[in-house]
Amino acid sequence: MKKPLNQLQMEFLKKHVHEHEENNGALTEAFTFDGDLGMILYTVVSSNKTVKGAVFI
C-alpha cells in the first residue's frame, strides 16, 4: 500500500531531484510502501520527458 512521504523524506527527495533530474520538471508523484521506509519512488514530468525513479535512503 502506498504511503505519503514525511517531511524529512520529501526534503531528501527534492534535493535528489534537483541534483540529478530535469531542473524544470515537476514532481508529480512520490511515495513509499508500508513497511519499506528505505526507498522512495517518484515521478518527475517535464516538457522533454517523464522520469520514474527510486531513491534509497
C-alpha positions, 0 to 999 in steps of 0.5 A, a space after each residue: 500500500 502506498 504511503 505519503 512521504 514525511 517531511 524529512 523524506 520529501 526534503 531528501 527527495 527534492 534535493 535528489 531531484 534537483 541534483 540529478 533530474 530535469 531542473 524544470 520538471 515537476 514532481 508529480 508523484 512520490 511515495 513509499 510502501 508500508 513497511 519499506 521506509 528505505 526507498 522512495 519512488 517518484 515521478 518527475 514530468 517535464 516538457 522533454 520527458 517523464 522520469 520514474 525513479 527510486 531513491 534509497 535512503 
